[in-house]
């Protein structure tokens, strides 16, 4: 008799493997199906490898500024191959950790391609063997997403790359065109710009990070130009050709850009094809699996989490959805409305946001006010020589925090404080009344709060 699982999870990224761990914690039989590496895009081709490279490039940038701190160093030499090896070592260690965690929770891991063949069955074409049918009370789809490469670009992957291929680059290019000024494009622009590569960024919409705060976008563009980058916003790539020297791109603003390599960062599409969704009647919209607030699809006992749902394509959202789906499967009340989701762009300085922008708040009919505290007025920022950026808070008429947008060192960590306050329905007054250590970057949150309440201190 075939083993009956509480759930079969298709995909082992930050949504899928977390769902399996949670079920394992409850002593529930669970299976995970993954045709590539454990950890998914986040661990292997996204969050972790890019942050490893960003830390390396930040060290390079700091070395170039060492003389400002009374330090003399020799000529900087970049060994990209060694940098990539360190990145791979970090990824390998974490991937091994995921494997051990799944083993400790007694999760069965099947290396292969999973296809839903019924409301309670998943057929797995094993990578190293025949197919196998798994039976389960529930199915959790956690297949993630992959980069989009529009047809205007050459489809070869040696000179025109996605974020997947560029993470395996072994030699630093002299020049790099990045198509797409969203968070992925801006992070890679930071890496290669700090390593000494000539970087050109082209964004079709009117600013970098077009979905974020406008003040942040303007400050980032200024920072990038200071680093020597060439920025084209409100501009499309009309034509791209491969040459012996690299890539030539004709832009809609009439300019032609010639670079050694091109990185295409124009979005990601859900991995929902060939899953058997149509056969069992799971509803999709533009390829994304439609779910409710409990991560349930329209088919009983079939759930979906992570990028494939199209809700918010962030690893920590996938992990939160894993908790919601598992709790729902176990009969516990849980849901998510995605109103308070911290996000970060790991440029230097970092950028982080939680809640609404001013534009979004006004579109919703909210009466809001905002203020910015400049890092130039922060003692810690001056001590570090990191005075670019600011902390911006947005509040409504009842002094409730509706949004925060930060550009400063450790912004990704500071945004968590605001997220907890917003989740707890606290107001500016609770933030104002909380003692913040000195000197810290977090003091900027308290300073911005004082200013928003009409009693600014160090910010003028």
C-alpha positions as CSV (number, residue, x, y, z in Angstrom):
1,X,0.0,0.0,0.0
2,X,1.4,3.4,-1.0
3,X,2.3,5.9,1.7
4,X,-0.3,8.5,2.4
5,X,1.3,12.0,3.0
6,X,-0.4,14.8,4.8
7,X,1.0,17.0,2.0
8,X,3.2,16.7,-1.1
9,X,5.0,19.9,-1.7
10,X,6.2,20.6,-5.3
11,X,9.2,22.9,-5.0
12,X,11.9,23.3,-2.3
13,X,12.4,27.0,-2.2
14,X,11.9,29.3,0.8
15,X,8.1,28.5,0.5
16,X,8.3,24.8,-0.2
17,X,10.9,23.6,2.2
18,X,9.6,25.8,5.0
19,X,6.1,24.2,4.5
20,X,7.7,20.8,4.8
21,X,9.6,21.7,7.9
22,X,6.5,23.0,9.5
23,X,4.6,19.9,8.8
24,X,7.5,17.8,10.0
25,X,7.5,19.8,13.3
26,X,3.9,18.6,13.7
27,X,5.0,14.9,13.1
28,X,3.0,14.9,9.8
29,X,4.2,12.8,6.9
30,X,5.4,15.1,4.1
31,X,7.1,14.8,0.8
32,X,9.1,17.4,-1.2
33,X,9.5,17.2,-4.9
34,X,12.3,19.3,-6.4
35,X,14.0,18.9,-9.8
36,X,16.9,21.2,-9.1
37,X,18.8,22.2,-6.0
38,X,17.2,22.4,-2.6
39,X,16.6,26.0,-1.5
40,X,15.1,27.2,-4.8
41,X,16.0,30.4,-6.6
42,X,16.4,32.4,-3.4
43,X,19.3,30.3,-2.0
44,X,20.9,29.2,-5.3
45,X,20.3,31.9,-7.8
46,X,18.9,34.9,-5.9
47,X,18.9,36.3,-2.4
48,X,21.9,34.6,-1.0
49,X,24.4,34.6,-3.8
50,X,23.7,38.2,-4.7
51,X,24.2,39.3,-1.1
52,X,27.5,37.4,-0.9
53,X,28.6,39.3,-4.0
54,X,27.3,42.6,-2.7
55,X,29.3,42.2,0.5
56,X,32.4,41.5,-1.6
57,X,31.9,44.6,-3.8
58,X,31.2,46.7,-0.7
59,X,34.6,45.7,0.6
60,X,36.1,46.8,-2.7
61,X,34.4,50.1,-2.4
62,X,35.6,50.6,1.1
63,X,39.2,49.8,0.1
64,X,39.0,52.6,-2.5
65,X,38.0,55.0,0.2
66,X,40.5,53.7,2.8
67,X,42.7,56.8,2.6
68,X,39.8,58.9,3.9
69,X,40.2,56.9,7.1
70,X,43.9,57.2,7.4
71,X,44.6,53.8,5.9
72,X,47.0,53.2,3.0
73,X,46.5,50.0,0.9
74,X,48.0,48.8,-2.3
75,X,46.4,48.7,-5.7
76,X,43.0,46.9,-5.7
77,X,42.8,43.8,-7.8
78,X,39.5,42.1,-8.4
79,X,39.5,38.3,-8.8
80,X,35.9,37.6,-9.9
81,X,36.5,33.8,-10.1
82,X,37.6,33.7,-6.4
83,X,34.6,35.9,-5.5
84,X,32.3,33.5,-7.2
85,X,33.9,30.6,-5.5
86,X,33.3,32.2,-2.1
87,X,29.7,32.8,-3.2
88,X,29.3,29.2,-4.2
89,X,30.8,28.0,-0.9
90,X,28.2,30.0,1.0
91,X,25.4,28.6,-1.1
92,X,26.6,25.1,-0.8
93,X,26.8,25.3,3.0
94,X,23.2,26.7,3.3
95,X,21.9,24.1,0.8
96,X,23.4,21.4,2.9
97,X,21.7,22.9,5.9
98,X,18.3,22.7,4.2
99,X,19.0,19.1,3.4
100,X,19.8,18.3,7.0
101,X,16.8,20.1,8.3
102,X,14.4,18.2,6.0
103,X,16.1,14.9,7.0
104,X,15.7,15.8,10.7
105,X,11.9,16.4,10.1
106,X,11.7,13.0,8.4
107,X,10.5,14.7,5.1
108,X,10.9,12.4,2.0
109,X,12.7,14.3,-0.7
110,X,12.2,13.2,-4.3
111,X,14.6,14.7,-7.0
112,X,12.5,15.0,-10.1
113,X,9.7,16.8,-11.9
114,X,6.3,16.7,-10.2
115,X,3.0,16.7,-12.1
116,X,-0.4,16.9,-10.4
117,X,-2.5,14.0,-11.8
118,X,-5.4,14.3,-9.4
119,X,-6.7,16.2,-6.3
120,X,-4.7,13.8,-4.2
121,X,-1.9,12.5,-6.4
122,X,1.4,13.8,-7.8
123,X,3.4,11.9,-10.3
124,X,7.2,12.4,-10.1
125,X,9.5,11.7,-13.0
126,X,12.6,11.0,-11.0
127,X,15.9,12.6,-12.3
128,X,17.7,9.3,-11.9
129,X,14.9,6.7,-12.4
130,X,11.4,5.9,-13.4
131,X,8.2,7.8,-12.5
132,X,6.6,7.4,-9.1
133,X,3.1,8.3,-7.9
134,X,2.7,10.0,-4.5
135,X,-0.6,10.1,-2.7
136,X,-1.5,12.9,-0.3
137,X,-4.4,14.5,1.5
138,X,-3.1,17.9,0.3
139,X,-0.9,19.3,-2.4
140,X,1.2,22.5,-2.0
141,X,2.4,24.2,-5.2
142,X,5.7,26.1,-4.6
143,X,7.4,26.0,-7.9
144,X,8.5,29.7,-8.0
145,X,9.4,31.8,-11.0
146,X,12.1,32.3,-13.6
147,X,13.6,35.3,-15.5
148,X,11.8,36.8,-18.5
149,X,13.8,37.6,-21.6
150,X,11.6,39.5,-24.1
151,X,11.9,38.6,-27.8
152,X,13.7,41.9,-28.7
153,X,16.8,40.5,-27.1
154,X,19.1,37.8,-28.5
155,X,18.3,34.5,-26.8
156,X,21.9,33.2,-26.5
157,X,23.3,33.4,-23.0
158,X,27.0,34.1,-23.4
159,X,26.8,37.9,-24.0
160,X,23.1,38.5,-23.1
161,X,22.5,37.1,-19.7
162,X,19.8,36.8,-17.0
163,X,20.5,36.9,-13.3
164,X,21.0,33.1,-13.5
165,X,23.9,33.1,-15.9
166,X,25.7,36.2,-14.6
167,X,26.1,34.5,-11.2
168,X,28.5,32.1,-12.8
169,X,30.6,34.8,-14.6
170,X,34.4,34.2,-14.0
171,X,35.9,37.3,-15.5
172,X,34.9,40.9,-14.8
173,X,33.6,42.6,-17.9
174,X,34.9,46.1,-18.7
175,X,31.4,47.3,-19.4
176,X,27.9,46.0,-18.7
177,X,24.4,47.1,-19.9
178,X,21.7,46.4,-17.4
179,X,18.2,46.4,-18.9
180,X,15.7,47.0,-16.1
181,X,16.1,49.3,-13.2
182,X,14.1,47.3,-10.6
183,X,15.6,45.8,-7.5
184,X,17.4,43.0,-9.3
185,X,19.0,45.4,-11.9
186,X,20.0,47.9,-9.2
187,X,21.6,45.3,-7.0
188,X,23.7,44.0,-9.9
189,X,24.5,47.6,-10.9
190,X,25.9,48.1,-7.4
191,X,28.0,44.9,-7.6
192,X,29.6,45.6,-10.9
193,X,29.9,49.3,-10.4
194,X,31.8,48.9,-7.2
195,X,34.1,46.3,-8.8
196,X,35.1,48.9,-11.4
197,X,33.0,47.9,-14.3
198,X,31.5,50.6,-16.5
199,X,27.7,50.2,-15.9
200,X,24.8,51.5,-18.1
201,X,21.3,51.1,-16.7
202,X,18.2,51.4,-19.0
203,X,14.7,51.5,-17.4
204,X,11.6,51.8,-19.5
205,X,9.6,53.6,-16.8
206,X,10.3,57.1,-15.6
207,X,12.6,56.3,-12.7
208,X,14.7,53.6,-11.1
209,X,12.8,51.4,-8.7
210,X,9.6,52.6,-10.3
211,X,7.3,50.8,-7.8
212,X,8.9,52.4,-4.8
213,X,9.2,55.9,-3.2
214,X,10.0,58.7,-5.6
215,X,12.5,60.4,-3.2
216,X,14.3,57.1,-2.8
217,X,14.5,56.7,-6.6
218,X,15.9,60.1,-7.1
219,X,18.5,59.6,-4.4
220,X,19.6,56.3,-5.9
221,X,19.9,57.7,-9.4
222,X,22.1,60.5,-7.9
223,X,24.2,57.9,-6.0
224,X,24.7,55.7,-9.1
225,X,25.7,58.7,-11.3
226,X,28.2,59.7,-8.6
227,X,29.7,56.2,-9.0
228,X,30.1,56.8,-12.7
229,X,27.1,54.9,-14.0
230,X,25.2,56.0,-17.1
231,X,21.4,56.0,-16.4
232,X,18.6,56.1,-19.0
233,X,15.1,56.2,-17.6
234,X,11.9,56.5,-19.6
235,X,13.8,54.6,-22.3
236,X,13.3,51.3,-24.0
237,X,15.7,49.0,-25.9
238,X,14.5,49.0,-29.5
239,X,17.1,46.7,-31.0
240,X,20.0,44.6,-29.8
241,X,22.7,42.9,-31.8
242,X,25.7,40.8,-30.9
243,X,29.1,41.9,-32.1
244,X,32.6,40.6,-31.9
245,X,33.3,43.0,-29.1
246,X,30.1,42.4,-27.2
247,X,26.6,43.8,-27.6
248,X,25.2,46.9,-29.3
249,X,21.8,48.3,-28.2
250,X,19.8,51.0,-29.9
251,X,17.7,52.9,-27.3
252,X,14.4,54.7,-27.9
253,X,16.0,58.0,-26.9
254,X,18.2,57.9,-30.0
255,X,21.3,56.8,-28.3
256,X,23.4,53.7,-29.0
257,X,25.1,51.8,-26.2
258,X,28.0,49.4,-26.8
259,X,29.0,47.1,-23.9
260,X,30.9,43.8,-23.4
261,X,27.9,42.1,-21.8
262,X,24.2,42.7,-21.2
263,X,22.1,41.7,-18.2
264,X,18.4,41.5,-18.8
265,X,16.3,42.2,-15.6
266,X,12.9,42.7,-17.0
267,X,10.9,40.7,-14.6
268,X,10.1,37.1,-13.7
269,X,7.3,34.7,-14.8
270,X,5.7,31.9,-12.8
271,X,6.7,28.3,-13.2
272,X,3.2,26.9,-13.6
273,X,3.3,25.2,-17.0
274,X,3.3,21.4,-17.2
275,X,2.2,21.0,-13.6
276,X,-1.1,19.5,-14.6
277,X,-3.1,22.4,-13.3
278,X,-5.6,22.4,-16.2
279,X,-6.3,18.7,-15.8
280,X,-7.4,19.1,-12.2
281,X,-9.1,22.5,-12.8
282,X,-6.8,24.8,-10.8
283,X,-7.5,28.4,-11.8
284,X,-4.7,30.6,-13.1
285,X,-4.4,34.2,-14.3
286,X,-1.6,35.1,-16.7
287,X,0.2,32.0,-15.5
288,X,-0.1,32.8,-11.7
289,X,-2.0,30.4,-9.5
290,X,-5.0,32.1,-8.0
291,X,-5.3,31.7,-4.2
292,X,-7.4,33.1,-1.3
293,X,-6.2,34.6,1.9
294,X,-5.5,31.1,3.2
295,X,-3.3,30.2,0.2
296,X,-6.0,27.8,-1.0
297,X,-6.7,27.4,-4.7
298,X,-10.2,26.9,-6.1
299,X,-9.6,23.1,-5.9
300,X,-10.1,21.6,-2.4
301,X,-6.9,20.5,-0.7
302,X,-4.6,22.1,-3.3
303,X,-2.6,25.1,-2.1
304,X,-0.1,27.5,-3.7
305,X,2.6,29.6,-2.1
306,X,5.5,31.8,-3.3
307,X,6.3,33.5,-6.6
308,X,3.9,31.2,-8.5
309,X,1.0,33.0,-6.8
310,X,2.0,36.4,-8.0
311,X,1.2,38.0,-4.7
312,X,4.6,39.5,-3.6
313,X,7.6,37.9,-5.2
314,X,9.8,37.9,-2.1
315,X,11.4,34.9,-0.3
316,X,10.1,35.9,3.1
317,X,6.5,36.2,1.8
318,X,6.8,32.7,0.4
319,X,7.9,31.5,3.9
320,X,5.0,33.3,5.5
321,X,2.6,31.8,3.0
322,X,4.0,28.4,3.9
323,X,2.9,29.0,7.5
324,X,-0.5,30.1,6.4
325,X,-1.0,27.1,4.2
326,X,0.2,24.6,6.8
327,X,-1.9,26.1,9.5
328,X,-4.9,26.0,7.3
329,X,-4.2,22.3,6.4
330,X,-4.0,21.6,10.2
331,X,-7.3,23.3,10.9
332,X,-5.8,26.4,12.5
333,X,-7.0,29.9,11.7
334,X,-4.5,31.9,9.7
335,X,-4.5,34.3,6.8
336,X,-2.4,37.0,5.1
337,X,-3.5,40.2,3.5
338,X,0.1,41.4,2.4
339,X,-0.5,44.9,3.7
340,X,2.6,45.0,5.8
341,X,5.5,43.4,3.9
342,X,9.0,44.8,4.5
343,X,11.2,44.8,1.3
344,X,14.8,45.7,0.7
345,X,17.1,46.6,-2.1
346,X,20.7,45.8,-1.1
347,X,22.4,48.7,-2.9
348,X,24.9,50.7,-1.0
349,X,23.5,52.3,1.0
350,X,20.7,49.8,1.4
351,X,17.1,50.7,0.6
352,X,14.1,49.3,2.5
353,X,10.4,50.0,2.6
354,X,7.3,48.8,4.4
355,X,3.7,49.9,3.9
356,X,2.5,52.5,1.5
357,X,4.3,55.2,-0.5
358,X,2.7,58.7,-0.4
359,X,1.4,58.2,-3.9
360,X,-0.3,54.9,-2.9
361,X,-1.8,56.4,0.2
362,X,-3.3,59.3,-1.7
363,X,-4.7,57.0,-4.3
364,X,-6.5,55.2,-1.5
365,X,-8.0,58.5,-0.4
366,X,-5.9,58.7,2.8
367,X,-4.9,62.1,4.3
368,X,-1.2,61.7,5.0
369,X,1.9,63.7,5.9
370,X,5.5,62.7,5.7
371,X,9.0,63.8,6.8
372,X,12.5,62.9,6.1
373,X,15.5,62.8,8.5
374,X,18.7,63.1,6.5
375,X,21.6,60.7,7.4
376,X,23.9,63.8,7.1
377,X,22.5,64.7,10.5
378,X,23.1,61.3,12.1
379,X,26.1,61.0,14.3
380,X,26.6,57.3,13.5
381,X,26.3,58.0,9.8
382,X,29.0,60.7,10.0
383,X,31.2,58.4,12.1
384,X,30.9,55.7,9.4
385,X,31.3,58.2,6.5
386,X,27.9,57.0,5.2
387,X,25.9,60.1,4.9
388,X,23.9,59.4,1.8
389,X,20.2,58.9,2.1
390,X,17.5,59.5,4.7
391,X,14.7,57.9,6.7
392,X,11.2,58.8,5.6
393,X,8.0,58.2,7.6
394,X,4.4,58.6,6.5
395,X,1.5,58.9,8.9
396,X,-2.2,59.5,8.6
397,X,-4.4,61.9,10.5
398,X,-4.6,59.6,13.5
399,X,-0.8,59.5,13.7
400,X,-0.8,55.9,12.6
401,X,2.3,54.9,10.6
402,X,1.2,53.9,7.1
403,X,4.6,53.7,5.5
404,X,8.4,54.0,5.9
405,X,11.1,54.3,3.3
406,X,14.7,54.2,4.2
407,X,18.0,54.7,2.4
408,X,20.8,54.2,4.8
409,X,23.2,51.5,6.2
410,X,21.2,48.5,7.7
411,X,18.0,49.9,6.2
412,X,16.7,46.3,5.8
413,X,17.1,45.7,9.5
414,X,15.6,49.1,10.6
415,X,12.5,48.5,8.5
416,X,11.6,45.6,10.7
417,X,11.1,47.9,13.7
418,X,8.5,49.8,11.7
419,X,6.9,46.6,10.5
420,X,6.4,45.4,14.0
421,X,4.9,48.7,15.1
422,X,2.5,48.7,12.1
423,X,1.5,45.1,12.7
424,X,0.8,46.0,16.3
425,X,-1.2,49.0,15.3
426,X,1.1,51.4,17.1
427,X,1.2,55.1,16.4
428,X,4.0,57.7,16.1
429,X,3.7,58.2,19.8
430,X,4.8,54.7,20.7
431,X,7.8,55.1,18.4
432,X,8.6,58.5,19.9
433,X,8.3,57.1,23.4
434,X,10.7,54.2,22.8
435,X,14.3,54.8,23.8
436,X,16.7,54.4,20.9
437,X,20.3,53.6,21.6
438,X,23.0,56.2,20.8
439,X,24.9,56.3,18.6
440,X,22.9,54.0,16.2
441,X,21.4,54.3,12.7
442,X,18.1,53.4,14.3
443,X,18.0,56.8,16.0
444,X,17.0,58.2,12.6
445,X,13.6,56.6,13.1
446,X,13.0,58.4,16.4
447,X,14.3,61.7,14.9
448,X,11.9,61.4,11.9
449,X,9.1,60.7,14.3
450,X,9.8,63.8,16.3
451,X,9.8,65.9,13.1
452,X,6.5,64.3,11.9
453,X,4.9,65.2,15.3
454,X,6.1,68.8,14.8
455,X,9.0,68.9,17.3
456,X,12.1,68.2,15.3
457,X,15.4,67.9,17.2
458,X,18.7,67.3,15.3
459,X,17.2,67.4,11.8
460,X,16.3,71.1,11.9
